[in-house]
Amino acid sequence: MEFARANYRDPAKERRLPEAISDHGTSRKREHEQDQLSISQFSRIGRDSKLLQNHFSGASEVELTVPRLVGFLEHGQPGLNTYNNRRGIVSIARASKGV
């Protein structure tokens, strides 16, 4: 019961995925402008973010279930690096919790 109370988030307050992706893009753009991200990294993040948004079509964080996330991560039989990069992109949706 304590776990449920500590981790419950009102669904009405959950941020939608497009908003989380937009905020993440703004943050990565700032990093690119400060020479912390190369143009290729910045472009890859943008492509993978768009793929994530298209795959989940405006879902909130609570709708990102394990089977749906695995489907996104394994889309198109990616290599290990691509899979890992997609995991990083998925973390932007998970980072929106509590907002």
Buried (B, 14 or more C-beta within 10 A) or exposed (E): EEEEEEEEEEEEEBBBBBBBBBBBBEEBBEBBEEEEBEEEBBEBBBEBBEBBBEBBEEBBBEBBEEEEBEEBBEBEEEEEEBEEBBEEBBEBBEBBEEE
